[in-house]
Amino acid sequence: MKKLLDHQKLTLIYQPGFGSWTYHLVIPETASIKGTWGSLRVIGKIDDYVLHEHNLAPRKDEDKIISINKKIRSTINKSGGDLVTVTLYLLEWFDTDEEISKVFKTIMK
């Protein structure tokens, strides 16, 4: 499991007409990560909202993005332009349930 972000402040972006990614976060320093839709799964936390296996959107030669749906925005009470605190881990095919469980315990603190 690779830690992508640790309590990093990011701006919640609102981009009208961008489909499921109308509200999203750009995850810095992820342009070099290779993968297809569905293979780039993350767990973590956005403010007080815990993410359970959420997809990163692959973008060729650009930092990946993660969509922030209405449920997440409502729970954290944030909208476009607001800052959020993000901790993210990239799941890898060899991660065990035990390792994932340990990370969730850390995130929940």
Z-matrix of the N, CA and C atoms (Angstrom, degrees):
N
C 1 1.445
C 2 1.527 1 107.16
N 3 1.301 2 115.57 1 134.51
C 4 1.459 3 120.55 2 -177.34
C 5 1.527 4 109.60 3 -112.24
N 6 1.339 5 116.49 4 125.72
C 7 1.465 6 120.27 5 176.71
C 8 1.528 7 108.15 6 -77.28
N 9 1.322 8 115.62 7 121.97
C 10 1.457 9 121.28 8 178.73
C 11 1.523 10 111.87 9 -92.65
N 12 1.326 11 115.81 10 -41.84
C 13 1.470 12 121.72 11 -177.98
C 14 1.518 13 109.60 12 -141.67
N 15 1.320 14 115.91 13 145.81
C 16 1.457 15 120.66 14 178.00
C 17 1.526 16 109.42 15 -132.65
N 18 1.315 17 116.14 16 99.46
C 19 1.469 18 122.94 17 -179.62
C 20 1.534 19 112.06 18 53.31
N 21 1.317 20 115.37 19 43.17
C 22 1.458 21 120.55 20 -179.16
C 23 1.524 22 110.55 21 -91.86
N 24 1.319 23 115.85 22 138.97
C 25 1.464 24 121.89 23 177.26
C 26 1.527 25 108.93 24 -83.51
N 27 1.340 26 115.36 25 125.58
C 28 1.457 27 122.08 26 176.57
C 29 1.523 28 109.25 27 -130.38
N 30 1.315 29 115.60 28 154.19
C 31 1.464 30 120.98 29 177.49
C 32 1.518 31 109.62 30 -90.49
N 33 1.332 32 116.25 31 128.83
C 34 1.462 33 122.26 32 174.47
C 35 1.531 34 107.09 33 -74.45
N 36 1.314 35 115.64 34 116.91
C 37 1.466 36 121.40 35 -174.57
C 38 1.528 37 110.14 36 -93.86
N 39 1.327 38 114.70 37 134.84
C 40 1.460 39 121.75 38 173.21
C 41 1.514 40 106.96 39 -110.17
N 42 1.338 41 116.55 40 119.35
C 43 1.456 42 122.16 41 -179.51
C 44 1.523 43 108.63 42 -130.88
N 45 1.341 44 117.88 43 95.14
C 46 1.462 45 121.29 44 -177.20
C 47 1.526 46 111.98 45 -55.99
N 48 1.330 47 115.43 46 142.39
C 49 1.455 48 120.90 47 176.52
C 50 1.518 49 114.63 48 75.88
N 51 1.325 50 117.41 49 16.25
C 52 1.460 51 121.79 50 -177.35
C 53 1.531 52 111.04 51 -101.57
N 54 1.331 53 116.02 52 24.34
C 55 1.469 54 122.18 53 176.72
C 56 1.515 55 112.36 54 61.71
N 57 1.318 56 115.92 55 -136.94
C 58 1.468 57 121.62 56 -179.24
C 59 1.523 58 112.12 57 -63.40
N 60 1.315 59 117.05 58 -14.04
C 61 1.462 60 121.46 59 -177.91
C 62 1.526 61 111.82 60 -103.28
N 63 1.341 62 117.63 61 21.78
C 64 1.462 63 120.93 62 178.28
C 65 1.530 64 110.07 63 -54.04
N 66 1.338 65 116.83 64 -42.52
C 67 1.463 66 121.59 65 172.23
C 68 1.521 67 106.71 66 -111.26
N 69 1.320 68 116.27 67 123.25
C 70 1.460 69 118.68 68 -177.18
C 71 1.525 70 111.62 69 -154.52
N 72 1.316 71 113.93 70 168.39
C 73 1.460 72 122.26 71 173.42
C 74 1.520 73 107.53 72 -119.03
N 75 1.316 74 116.80 73 138.95
C 76 1.457 75 121.69 74 171.64
C 77 1.524 76 106.15 75 -91.72
N 78 1.335 77 116.14 76 125.39
C 79 1.457 78 121.18 77 -177.72
C 80 1.533 79 108.17 78 -93.88
N 81 1.336 80 117.09 79 108.46
C 82 1.467 81 120.53 80 -174.19
C 83 1.531 82 112.84 81 -63.64
N 84 1.327 83 113.75 82 150.45
C 85 1.467 84 123.00 83 175.53
C 86 1.531 85 113.35 84 61.56
N 87 1.336 86 116.37 85 34.69
C 88 1.468 87 120.48 86 178.76
C 89 1.531 88 112.79 87 -116.38
N 90 1.318 89 117.58 88 5.15
C 91 1.470 90 120.65 89 -177.42
C 92 1.523 91 112.03 90 -60.31
N 93 1.319 92 117.44 91 -31.51
C 94 1.469 93 120.52 92 -175.86
C 95 1.531 94 113.20 93 -83.10
N 96 1.319 95 117.75 94 -8.18
C 97 1.470 96 120.82 95 179.62
C 98 1.527 97 108.61 96 -76.34
N 99 1.311 98 115.43 97 125.31
C 100 1.466 99 120.72 98 -178.74
C 101 1.523 100 110.20 99 -98.52
N 102 1.327 101 116.05 100 146.64
C 103 1.456 102 121.14 101 177.21
C 104 1.509 103 110.73 102 163.11
N 105 1.318 104 114.61 103 164.89
C 106 1.459 105 121.44 104 179.69
C 107 1.529 106 109.03 105 -107.29
N 108 1.331 107 114.88 106 170.14
C 109 1.461 108 119.78 107 177.58
C 110 1.527 109 109.22 108 -56.06
N 111 1.311 110 115.99 109 130.03
C 112 1.454 111 121.51 110 -179.95
C 113 1.517 112 113.68 111 94.14
N 114 1.333 113 117.08 112 -20.24
C 115 1.461 114 119.19 113 179.03
C 116 1.524 115 111.96 114 -93.60
N 117 1.304 116 117.37 115 -14.41
C 118 1.464 117 122.23 116 179.83
C 119 1.527 118 108.83 117 -102.70
N 120 1.320 119 115.55 118 83.81
C 121 1.466 120 121.65 119 -176.48
C 122 1.522 121 108.99 120 -104.80
N 123 1.333 122 115.38 121 138.74
C 124 1.462 123 120.50 122 178.72
C 125 1.525 124 110.54 123 -126.27
N 126 1.317 125 114.43 124 155.25
C 127 1.456 126 121.96 125 167.96
C 128 1.515 127 106.09 126 -124.45
N 129 1.310 128 116.65 127 159.92
C 130 1.451 129 118.25 128 179.35
C 131 1.504 130 112.68 129 159.52
N 132 1.319 131 113.72 130 -150.39
C 133 1.458 132 119.90 131 -174.16
C 134 1.527 133 109.26 132 -148.12
N 135 1.320 134 115.68 133 136.16
C 136 1.459 135 123.04 134 171.96
C 137 1.516 136 105.70 135 -119.61
N 138 1.311 137 116.89 136 112.81
C 139 1.462 138 122.33 137 -168.93
C 140 1.526 139 108.28 138 51.18
N 141 1.323 140 118.60 139 -116.80
C 142 1.468 141 120.90 140 179.91
C 143 1.519 142 113.11 141 -101.84
N 144 1.314 143 118.08 142 8.80
C 145 1.463 144 122.02 143 -178.60
C 146 1.527 145 109.55 144 -96.09
N 147 1.312 146 116.70 145 122.62
C 148 1.462 147 121.74 146 179.70
C 149 1.530 148 109.57 147 -88.87
N 150 1.329 149 115.85 148 127.24
C 151 1.470 150 122.37 149 177.77
C 152 1.521 151 109.61 150 -92.83
N 153 1.310 152 115.56 151 128.26
C 154 1.463 153 122.29 152 176.10
C 155 1.518 154 107.95 153 -110.93
N 156 1.299 155 117.58 154 101.80
C 157 1.465 156 123.73 155 177.76
C 158 1.528 157 113.16 156 49.64
N 159 1.279 158 115.44 157 75.10
C 160 1.458 159 124.60 158 178.64
C 161 1.535 160 107.79 159 -103.97
N 162 1.316 161 118.07 160 143.42
C 163 1.469 162 121.55 161 -179.72
C 164 1.519 163 112.60 162 -80.27
N 165 1.326 164 115.20 163 140.73
C 166 1.459 165 121.22 164 164.58
C 167 1.522 166 106.21 165 -92.55
N 168 1.301 167 116.72 166 143.42
C 169 1.462 168 120.42 167 177.29
C 170 1.524 169 108.57 168 -88.77
N 171 1.338 170 116.48 169 120.58
C 172 1.459 171 119.33 170 178.11
C 173 1.524 172 109.85 171 -72.13
N 174 1.316 173 115.42 172 137.71
C 175 1.466 174 121.30 173 176.31
C 176 1.520 175 106.62 174 -137.62
N 177 1.304 176 115.89 175 126.15
C 178 1.457 177 120.81 176 -175.10
C 179 1.531 178 111.48 177 -61.74
N 180 1.321 179 115.03 178 121.09
C 181 1.475 180 123.24 179 176.65
C 182 1.527 181 113.90 180 59.48
N 183 1.326 182 117.04 181 23.21
C 184 1.465 183 121.18 182 176.65
C 185 1.519 184 108.51 183 -132.47
N 186 1.335 185 115.47 184 159.62
C 187 1.459 186 119.18 185 174.62
C 188 1.524 187 109.27 186 -61.29
N 189 1.333 188 115.49 187 144.83
C 190 1.459 189 121.88 188 -179.58
C 191 1.530 190 109.68 189 -71.64
N 192 1.333 191 115.06 190 159.77
C 193 1.462 192 120.17 191 176.07
C 194 1.522 193 108.90 192 -125.28
N 195 1.315 194 114.60 193 158.10
C 196 1.458 195 121.13 194 175.77
C 197 1.523 196 107.12 195 -128.75
N 198 1.328 197 116.10 196 130.59
C 199 1.463 198 119.80 197 -179.52
C 200 1.531 199 109.39 198 -77.14
N 201 1.316 200 114.74 199 145.13
C 202 1.468 201 121.48 200 179.54
C 203 1.523 202 106.79 201 -120.46
N 204 1.331 203 115.08 202 99.38
C 205 1.460 204 120.03 203 -174.45
C 206 1.533 205 112.61 204 -76.05
N 207 1.323 206 115.09 205 174.99
C 208 1.467 207 121.20 206 -175.76
C 209 1.537 208 111.91 207 -60.29
N 210 1.330 209 117.10 208 -39.04
C 211 1.470 210 120.05 209 179.32
C 212 1.529 211 110.96 210 -59.31
N 213 1.315 212 116.48 211 -46.07
C 214 1.471 213 120.28 212 179.43
C 215 1.521 214 109.86 213 -65.05
N 216 1.334 215 117.02 214 -47.77
C 217 1.476 216 120.52 215 -178.45
C 218 1.514 217 111.30 216 -60.29
N 219 1.326 218 117.25 217 -40.36
C 220 1.469 219 120.89 218 179.25
C 221 1.522 220 111.13 219 -66.56
N 222 1.329 221 116.36 220 -41.90
C 223 1.465 222 120.65 221 -179.06
C 224 1.529 223 111.59 222 -63.77
N 225 1.324 224 116.90 223 -41.91
C 226 1.467 225 119.87 224 -178.62
C 227 1.523 226 112.48 225 -90.44
N 228 1.339 227 115.71 226 -5.14
C 229 1.464 228 122.03 227 178.62
C 230 1.533 229 111.87 228 56.84
N 231 1.341 230 114.71 229 49.04
C 232 1.467 231 120.39 230 -179.52
C 233 1.516 232 109.56 231 -131.60
N 234 1.335 233 115.12 232 157.67
C 235 1.457 234 121.98 233 178.69
C 236 1.527 235 108.79 234 -141.32
N 237 1.322 236 115.62 235 -176.52
C 238 1.455 237 120.91 236 -178.79
C 239 1.513 238 112.77 237 -53.33
N 240 1.326 239 116.04 238 133.61
C 241 1.454 240 122.46 239 179.70
C 242 1.519 241 113.99 240 93.49
N 243 1.334 242 117.66 241 -15.17
C 244 1.465 243 121.32 242 -179.84
C 245 1.523 244 110.60 243 -79.66
N 246 1.332 245 115.76 244 150.51
C 247 1.455 246 121.57 245 174.21
C 248 1.522 247 110.16 246 -86.27
N 249 1.329 248 116.07 247 139.98
C 250 1.456 249 122.53 248 175.45
C 251 1.526 250 108.02 249 -127.90
N 252 1.323 251 115.98 250 154.80
C 253 1.458 252 121.41 251 176.85
C 254 1.523 253 107.86 252 -102.03
N 255 1.335 254 115.94 253 124.68
C 256 1.462 255 120.74 254 -170.30
C 257 1.531 256 111.50 255 -124.19
N 258 1.327 257 114.93 256 133.14
C 259 1.457 258 123.43 257 168.99
C 260 1.523 259 105.98 258 -124.31
N 261 1.335 260 117.02 259 124.95
C 262 1.464 261 120.82 260 -177.77
C 263 1.522 262 111.39 261 -136.93
N 264 1.329 263 114.07 262 142.03
C 265 1.463 264 122.72 263 174.22
C 266 1.520 265 108.38 264 -124.56
N 267 1.317 266 116.11 265 132.54
C 268 1.455 267 121.61 266 176.06
C 269 1.520 268 108.76 267 -85.47
N 270 1.323 269 116.30 268 121.78
C 271 1.462 270 120.54 269 178.23
C 272 1.527 271 109.62 270 -76.38
N 273 1.327 272 114.79 271 140.80
C 274 1.456 273 120.57 272 177.72
C 275 1.524 274 108.59 273 -119.66
N 276 1.303 275 117.67 274 155.80
C 277 1.454 276 122.30 275 -172.30
C 278 1.523 277 112.98 276 -57.93
N 279 1.316 278 117.56 277 -25.74
C 280 1.462 279 120.21 278 -175.69
C 281 1.531 280 113.49 279 -95.35
N 282 1.331 281 118.57 280 2.41
C 283 1.471 282 121.30 281 178.78
C 284 1.522 283 109.87 282 -66.20
N 285 1.307 284 116.17 283 133.09
C 286 1.463 285 120.51 284 179.60
C 287 1.523 286 110.15 285 -89.49
N 288 1.321 287 115.92 286 160.57
C 289 1.462 288 120.89 287 176.40
C 290 1.527 289 110.35 288 -58.78
N 291 1.317 290 116.65 289 -36.21
C 292 1.468 291 121.28 290 179.70
C 293 1.527 292 110.92 291 -63.69
N 294 1.332 293 117.11 292 -43.93
C 295 1.464 294 121.08 293 178.66
C 296 1.533 295 110.81 294 -63.66
N 297 1.314 296 115.70 295 -43.64
C 298 1.467 297 120.66 296 179.77
C 299 1.520 298 110.27 297 -63.45
N 300 1.310 299 117.31 298 -41.87
C 301 1.464 300 122.37 299 178.18
C 302 1.522 301 111.64 300 -61.09
N 303 1.329 302 117.17 301 -40.85
C 304 1.475 303 121.52 302 178.38
C 305 1.530 304 110.73 303 -62.36
N 306 1.325 305 115.82 304 -41.39
C 307 1.463 306 119.75 305 179.38
C 308 1.523 307 110.17 306 -64.78
N 309 1.333 308 117.60 307 -43.59
C 310 1.462 309 119.91 308 178.49
C 311 1.534 310 111.19 309 -60.73
N 312 1.321 311 118.25 310 -39.36
C 313 1.459 312 120.57 311 177.37
C 314 1.520 313 111.03 312 -61.37
N 315 1.319 314 116.40 313 -40.18
C 316 1.479 315 121.46 314 177.49
C 317 1.523 316 110.16 315 -65.06
N 318 1.322 317 116.29 316 -44.28
C 319 1.474 318 121.47 317 -178.15
C 320 1.531 319 110.73 318 -63.23
N 321 1.312 320 117.36 319 -37.81
C 322 1.465 321 121.79 320 -174.95
C 323 1.534 322 113.73 321 -72.76
N 324 1.333 323 117.18 322 -12.04
C 325 1.476 324 119.82 323 -178.74
C 326 1.503 325 111.40 324 -67.79
